[in-house]
């Protein structure tokens, strides 16, 4: 084992360190080009503003590692795609819960599809005279047939019992 270490250490003296330093410099330049490319692509995923992308890239080019750290701190936390999907999810949840409401008369929680409050019998939706579909009471027009809802709505006494 001792001879192996001595042979290894004697071989270190024969290494041409100029070549090693040149290889390390080339590797660093290649690495830095990859970092600059990543900054350009990452900034493109986080903003659609070309000027901001160029400023981020120049920051990293001129300040090197410090510029890279500054970019990582300043960049938007979410990509454009993440913002899009979060907004879509928010809109979908708003749509899904739009019919979850409370009765205006007694405050009982209502679920989708309810036409009358199960607690007090208060009418939540009214029937359109034109197409006989239940619509929201505060609708100006029927979303199904387009009839003017305020005058074309059947009043509860107009509906024949079934």
N, C-alpha and C positions, 0 to 999 in steps of 0.2 A: 504494500500500500504506500509505503514511504517513497519507494522508487517511482511509483506512478505519479505522485504529487510533484516530485522533483523534476521528472521529465515534462510534466505539464507546465510547471513554472518556467523551466528553461525554454520551452516553446513560445512562451509569451514574449520573450525578448526578441524573437525572430519575426513577430507579426509586424507588417507594414501598417502603422497606425494612420498614415495619410489616406490609404485606401479605405480603412474602416471609417474615418471621419467623413470622407466623401460619400460613402454608402449611407451613413447616418443622415447626412445633409439631404441626399436625394430622397431618402425615406421620409424625412420631415417635410420636404416640399410636396411630395405626393400626398402625405397625410393632410397637409394644410389645404391643398387643392380640393381634396375630398370634403374637408370641413366647410370650405367656402361654398362648394356645390350643395352641401346639406343645408347651410344657412339660407341659400337662395331658394331651394325647394321648400324648406320649412316655412320661410316667410311667405311664400306663395300660397301655402295651405292655410295660413292664418290671416292673410289680408289680401284684398284684391287691388290695393293701391300700389302701383309700380314704383312710385317715388319712395314709399316707405321701404319697399324691398331693396331698392338701390342704397338707401341710407343705411339699412341694416348690414348690407354687404360691405359697404365702405367702412363702416364702424369696425367690422371684424378684420378687414384687410389692414387698416392702419393701426389698430390697437391690439392686434393679434389675440392672445389668450384673454387679455382684459376686455377687449371688444366682444369676444365670444361670450364671456361671463355677463357683460352688460346686456348683450342681445338676449341671453337666456332669461334675464330678469325683466327686460322691457317687453318682450314679445307677448302677444295676446295669449291668454291661457288656453283658449279653445280654438280648434281649427274651424274653418268655415263650415265644413261638413258636420262637425259636432254641434255647432250652433244651429244648423239647419235641422238636424235630427231632434235636438232638444226642443226646438220651436214646434216641430211637427208633433212630437209627443205631448207637449203642453196643449196644443190645439185639439189633439185627439181626446185627451183626458177632459178638456173643457166640453167637447162635443158629447162624450159618453156620460158626463154628469149633468148635462144641461137640463134633463128632465127630473133630476133629483132635486126636489124643492120641498118646501113646507106649505101646508095648507094656510091660505091667507086668513081663514076664519078661526081655526082652532090651533094651528101650529103643528099638527101631526106631520111626521116625515112622510113624503109621498115618493113612490117609486115609478120608474118608467112604465108608461102604458095606462096609468090610472086616469080615469075620466071623472070620477067622483072621489071625494075624500072618504076613506073607509071608516073614519071616526065620526064625522058629523054630517056626511052626505052632501057637502058643498060641491057644486059643479065646478070642476077645474077646467074642462075643455067643453067647447060647444060644437054642435053639428052644423056644417055648411049646408045651406039650402040647395046649392047647385049640385054638389057631388056626394052629399051625405057622409063626409069624412069628418072625424072630430079634429078640431084645430084649437090652438091656444086662444083664450078669450081676448087677449090684447092684440091679436093680429089684425092688420088693416085689410089684407087680402088673403084669400085661401091659397096656400102654397101648392095645392094640388090642381085646382081648376082655374085659379086666377080671379074668381068672382070677388067683388067687394065684400069683405067679411062683415063689416059693421051692420050693413042693412040686409045681407043675405043669410044671416045666421038664424037658425030656428031657435025660438025661445023655448024654454022647458015646457011651457003649456002647449006649444005647437006639436010637440013630439007625442005621437000616439003610444000608449003603453003596449008592450009586447008580451 
